[in-house]
Amino acid sequence: MDARPEVEIALIVNGVPVRRRVEARKSLVDFLREDLELTGSHVGCEQGVCGACTLRVDGALARGCLMLAAQCDGSRVETIEGVAEAGEIADLQRAFAEANALQCGFCTPAMLLTADALLRDDPDLDATSARRGLSGNYCRCTGYHAIVDAVLAAARARREASRG
Amino acid sequence: MAEGPARIPEGDSYIGRSIVRPQAARLLAGRGQFTDDVRLPRMLHAAFLRCPHAHARVMSVDARAALALPGVVRVIAGEEMAGLCAGWVGTLAHFAGMKSARQHPLARGRATWQGEPVVAVVAESRAVAEDGVARLVVEWAPLPAVTDPETALAPGTPVIHPELGDNLAFSLELQSGDPEGAFAGADHVYRDTFWMGRHTGVTLEPRAIIADFDPTERRLTVYHSFQAPNMMQDILARHLTLPEESVRVICKDVGGSFGIKVHIYPDEMATCALAVLLGRPVKFVADRLESFQSDIHAREHRVTAEVAVRRDGTMLGMRIDDLTGIGPYSVYPRTSAVEGNQTVRLTPGVYRFADYAARLRVVFQNKTPMCQYRAVGHPIAFAVMEGMVDRVARELGLDPVEVRRRNYVTAEMYPHTSQTGYFFERLSHEECLERLLALSSYRALCSERDALRARGIYRGLGLCAFIELTTPGPAFYGVGGARISSQDGCTLKLEPSGAVTCTTGVTEQGQGTDAMLAQVVATAVGVPIERVRVLTGDTLVSPYGGGTWASRGAGIGGEAALQSGKALKGNILRVAGAMLQCEPDELDLRRGKVVDAVSGAVRLDLAELGRVAYFRPDTLPKDFQPELTVTRHYVPRHQGFAFTNGIQLSHVEVDVATGFVRLLGHWVVEDCGRIINPRLVDEQLRGAIVQGIGAALFEHCVYDDAGQLLTGTMADYLVPMAAEMPDIVVGHVETPTAFAEGGFKGAGEAGTAGAPGAVLNAVNDALAPLGARVTRQPITPEVVLRALGTLP
C-alpha cells in the first residue's frame, strides 16, 4: 500500500504543451505550483471553499484544489500567469490597482479570473450580481467593497470599448 | 507641546494623496512571492501529529511504520524536541501576579488542547510527511477537559497545570472615583450580560515558515509569513541558543496577518529546531484544519455590565465584570492577558463619567490558545459600552444620538485622562457624530425604519462610538520584559542615479506600508515618488524595529521616515552647496532637482550630484565628506499611545420569521490624525469593519463540552462573503497629533473596534418593537429566534 501510483499526463498549460509523470493523488493546484513552479495560484483551504486556487480548465473556471492533475490529461489549463501575460485582464488589473481592490494579494489572482468570467457572462452586471458572483472567492482584507467597485469600473470600460 | 503640528514641507507633497501601491502590479500578475512559493535546495517538509483530544496523556509513540516509509527523514516527539528547544513561558512582568506554564514546541507527556502538536514528521515532500503522520501509532489516555470559563475556577474543576495551583492566569481590579456613590445616587441602574464568541483571524494564506540552517557557519535563515521579524529573530536566537547575529528572518509577501502572525507558535519553533538538527531547510505550512486548531483564537468573553444613570440619560457610573478563557497557555511573548486588560481599560473611555469599577479574570481552559487579534479588546469593550448606552436610551425613551452627546468627553475637555488612566491628547467624538449623521442621512433612515415597522418590516439602526489605541510606546511590551521593539528606524540611501532606497523596521502585509512610506519619504526628501523604493521585512538589512501591529506603521514608521527624509535632504543640500559653492540654505530639493530656494530655478540634477559624490569626490573640498545614507529612529515618548476615535452606524433588516439579519448599509467616520493616503485608510477601515461584522454575525469557533472543535473547515466556520456584505461609506475628521511632526496616528483596527457594537445595536433596534433584545455574538438566526421566543 506504500507504492504511490503515478500517471503520465499531457496537457496545455498557458499555451505550452506539458508532459509529466505525476502521483495520481496530486491535486491540480499542487501540480501547477510544485511541478511547474506556477505559484500564482494559491492554496487557501484545499476544500473548494475559499476560491484562492481558482483557474481555468478548458476555458471554464475550476478549483485547482478539487481537481486532480491526472484529470487534466488532454486539457487546456490557464493560470493567472498565462492570462496576465497574454494581456487578457489588463483592464481588470488596472481597475483593481486604482481602487486598491487588493491588500495582501493572496486572493487576488483567483479574484481576477472570477471577475473576468463574470464580465464575460454578463457585461451589464450590477453591484448585486457582482457581489453574488464573487461570493465563491473569499477576501479577508478588503471587505469586498473596493473589489466590487473595480469590477464595475472594468465592466463600464469594457462596455465603452465594445461600443467604441 | 507645540501649538499645532509642524507642517511637512509644502510644495510637491504626496501626503494626503491616494497613490497606487507600488507592489499592486506584481500581486495582480500572480508574481507575489509568499513564503510557500519559496523553494530551497534539499528542502524538507514538516507535518505534525496533533492531539485529537482536548486534554490527554501521551502514553506512547510508535514511529516504526512512519520511519519505514520511503521519503521520511526524521520523526521527533516531545522529549527529544525539548533537548533542542527548552520551551517558554508567556508572562509579562507588568501584569502583576500573572502566571502561565512552560510551553514546549511539541507536547511533553501531556497535551492540553485538541490541535496541540505532539509529534513531527520530516520528509521529502509534504504529502509524504502527512503519510508518515498517518502511520504514527500513539496511545492516548484522555483526561477531563476544562472548557467552560464559568467553572474553570470552581473547586471541583481539574487544574490544567497543577504546578500553578489553580486555573487563574491573571486577574485585575480597577476602580476610579466613587462607583458605589454613583450607583447609590442613580435614578436607574441597568444590568446586562454579554457573551462574545470565540473567533479567529483566518488569514487566507495560512501560517508558513521555512527554516534554513547552515551548520558550517551556524547561521539560521528563516522565511516567515510574519509581522515582527526582529521579534522572531530575538526569540529564535535565545530559544535555539544561537547568537542573535546568526539568525536572519525574512518576511516576503504576507498573505494576511491581522495579529495572527505575530505570536510564537509551537509548530513553527519545532520547524526551526528541526532545521538546526538536520542542517537542511525545513518548510512548514499549516493547512486549513491546522489553522483553525492552532492559529490563536480571540474574544471568548463573558462581560456583565451595570450602568448608573439619571433619568435624563446622564451616565453617572459603570461596573463591569469580564471573564475570559484563554486556552491552556498564555501565548508567548505578548501574553494572553492583553485582550482582557484592554477590554476593561477601554470600555468607558468614550464617555466622561468618572466613577468606574472593573474586575477581570483570565482563566485557563483546554481549548486553542487565545491571544491578540486585530483590535485587541476593543470590539468587546465597545459592544458592551455602546450596548449599554442603547439600553439606557431604550429604557428611558431617549434618542440614542442624544444620550451619546450628553455623555461624551467633549472638545473643551482635552487633554483628558480616562477613568482607567489612558491619556487622550485630543479626540473628536462630537464632530465625528455630526459628520456621520449627515453622511448617512440618519434621520431619514430613522423615518423610513418607523414607516416600515407599520408594515411588519423590522429594520434597525445601530451606532457605536469608539476609541482606538494606536502607535504604542515602550509601556506596551517593553516595560514588561518582552524584547519587542517599540521604536523603529528608517534608513535612506541616495543612489548615484538620484533614486532613494528606503529600508525600515515596519513591515508590509497588505496595508500599504510601502506606499505610505514612499509618500512620506518622497515628500520629505523632495524627489518624485517613482524614484523611491521601499524594502521591508529583512532583519539583516532593515534598521531594528517592531514590525507592523497595533496600528503602529504610520505613527511610528511614518515619523521615522519623515525625520530620515529631512536628514537626507539636509545632507544632499550640503553636497549641493559644496558643488555649487553656495550656502545649503540658499538651495532646496524639489522633484529630484536641486533648485534655488527663492526663485525655484534648477541648479543641479540629483543624478549629477550622485555622480560627483560617489565617483568624483576628488572635485569636492578636501575636508568635506558627503553623507548620503542616513538613519533616523522614532519612538513615541510623550504619550503611551496615540488614541484615535470614530463612530460607526449599521443599518440592518431582521427577518423575524427566520432570524436572519440582512445588512443594508454601514457608515464610519474616523479620525486617525493626518492622513497620508486616503484610499489606503478607507480600505483599512472597510476591511476591518467586515472582520468586525464577521464577529457580530457569523464567525465562531464552536466547541462541544469535551473540548472538540466543531468548526474546523471554512464550510463550518463562516467567513463573510461578498454577497452578504454591505457597501461601507467612509468619512474622516483629521486631528493630527502634535507630539510628532508628521501628525500621523494609526488606522488599522478602528473598523473592527466598532463594527460588532454597531451591528448589535442595529439588530436590537430592529427587534425593539417586538420587545426582544440580544446580547450574544455571533448573532446567528438561532440567537435571534431565542430572543423572540420562537425557540426555547
HADDOCK unambig.tbl for C-alpha pairs under 7 A between the chains (distance, minus, plus):
assign (segid A and resid 39 and name CA) (segid B and resid 37 and name CA) 5.88 0.50 0.50
assign (segid A and resid 40 and name CA) (segid B and resid 30 and name CA) 4.07 0.50 0.50
assign (segid A and resid 40 and name CA) (segid B and resid 31 and name CA) 6.16 0.50 0.50
assign (segid A and resid 44 and name CA) (segid B and resid 204 and name CA) 5.56 0.50 0.50
assign (segid A and resid 44 and name CA) (segid B and resid 205 and name CA) 5.81 0.50 0.50
assign (segid A and resid 44 and name CA) (segid B and resid 206 and name CA) 6.85 0.50 0.50
assign (segid A and resid 45 and name CA) (segid B and resid 287 and name CA) 6.84 0.50 0.50
assign (segid A and resid 45 and name CA) (segid B and resid 288 and name CA) 5.09 0.50 0.50
assign (segid A and resid 49 and name CA) (segid B and resid 714 and name CA) 6.35 0.50 0.50
assign (segid A and resid 49 and name CA) (segid B and resid 715 and name CA) 6.80 0.50 0.50
assign (segid A and resid 80 and name CA) (segid B and resid 29 and name CA) 6.52 0.50 0.50
assign (segid A and resid 80 and name CA) (segid B and resid 30 and name CA) 5.73 0.50 0.50
assign (segid A and resid 81 and name CA) (segid B and resid 29 and name CA) 6.29 0.50 0.50
assign (segid A and resid 81 and name CA) (segid B and resid 30 and name CA) 5.78 0.50 0.50
assign (segid A and resid 84 and name CA) (segid B and resid 29 and name CA) 5.56 0.50 0.50
assign (segid A and resid 93 and name CA) (segid B and resid 28 and name CA) 5.98 0.50 0.50
assign (segid A and resid 97 and name CA) (segid B and resid 20 and name CA) 6.35 0.50 0.50
assign (segid A and resid 97 and name CA) (segid B and resid 24 and name CA) 5.90 0.50 0.50
assign (segid A and resid 98 and name CA) (segid B and resid 20 and name CA) 6.13 0.50 0.50
assign (segid A and resid 103 and name CA) (segid B and resid 510 and name CA) 4.09 0.50 0.50
assign (segid A and resid 103 and name CA) (segid B and resid 511 and name CA) 6.01 0.50 0.50
assign (segid A and resid 104 and name CA) (segid B and resid 254 and name CA) 6.39 0.50 0.50
assign (segid A and resid 104 and name CA) (segid B and resid 255 and name CA) 4.98 0.50 0.50
assign (segid A and resid 104 and name CA) (segid B and resid 256 and name CA) 5.50 0.50 0.50
assign (segid A and resid 104 and name CA) (segid B and resid 509 and name CA) 5.58 0.50 0.50
assign (segid A and resid 104 and name CA) (segid B and resid 510 and name CA) 3.78 0.50 0.50
assign (segid A and resid 105 and name CA) (segid B and resid 27 and name CA) 5.37 0.50 0.50
assign (segid A and resid 105 and name CA) (segid B and resid 255 and name CA) 6.57 0.50 0.50
assign (segid A and resid 106 and name CA) (segid B and resid 204 and name CA) 6.77 0.50 0.50
assign (segid A and resid 106 and name CA) (segid B and resid 205 and name CA) 6.48 0.50 0.50
assign (segid A and resid 106 and name CA) (segid B and resid 255 and name CA) 5.16 0.50 0.50
assign (segid A and resid 108 and name CA) (segid B and resid 28 and name CA) 6.29 0.50 0.50
assign (segid A and resid 109 and name CA) (segid B and resid 28 and name CA) 6.12 0.50 0.50
assign (segid A and resid 109 and name CA) (segid B and resid 29 and name CA) 6.93 0.50 0.50
assign (segid A and resid 109 and name CA) (segid B and resid 30 and name CA) 5.68 0.50 0.50
assign (segid A and resid 131 and name CA) (segid B and resid 722 and name CA) 4.92 0.50 0.50
assign (segid A and resid 131 and name CA) (segid B and resid 723 and name CA) 4.48 0.50 0.50
assign (segid A and resid 132 and name CA) (segid B and resid 722 and name CA) 6.69 0.50 0.50
assign (segid A and resid 132 and name CA) (segid B and resid 723 and name CA) 4.75 0.50 0.50
assign (segid A and resid 134 and name CA) (segid B and resid 722 and name CA) 6.15 0.50 0.50
assign (segid A and resid 135 and name CA) (segid B and resid 721 and name CA) 5.21 0.50 0.50
assign (segid A and resid 135 and name CA) (segid B and resid 722 and name CA) 5.01 0.50 0.50
assign (segid A and resid 135 and name CA) (segid B and resid 723 and name CA) 5.80 0.50 0.50
assign (segid A and resid 138 and name CA) (segid B and resid 721 and name CA) 6.13 0.50 0.50
assign (segid A and resid 140 and name CA) (segid B and resid 203 and name CA) 6.68 0.50 0.50
assign (segid A and resid 140 and name CA) (segid B and resid 204 and name CA) 6.51 0.50 0.50
assign (segid A and resid 141 and name CA) (segid B and resid 256 and name CA) 6.89 0.50 0.50
assign (segid A and resid 141 and name CA) (segid B and resid 687 and name CA) 5.02 0.50 0.50
assign (segid A and resid 142 and name CA) (segid B and resid 683 and name CA) 6.11 0.50 0.50
assign (segid A and resid 142 and name CA) (segid B and resid 686 and name CA) 6.31 0.50 0.50
assign (segid A and resid 142 and name CA) (segid B and resid 687 and name CA) 4.18 0.50 0.50
assign (segid A and resid 143 and name CA) (segid B and resid 686 and name CA) 5.52 0.50 0.50
assign (segid A and resid 143 and name CA) (segid B and resid 687 and name CA) 4.15 0.50 0.50
assign (segid A and resid 143 and name CA) (segid B and resid 690 and name CA) 5.09 0.50 0.50
assign (segid A and resid 144 and name CA) (segid B and resid 722 and name CA) 5.67 0.50 0.50
assign (segid A and resid 145 and name CA) (segid B and resid 727 and name CA) 5.89 0.50 0.50
assign (segid A and resid 145 and name CA) (segid B and resid 728 and name CA) 6.90 0.50 0.50
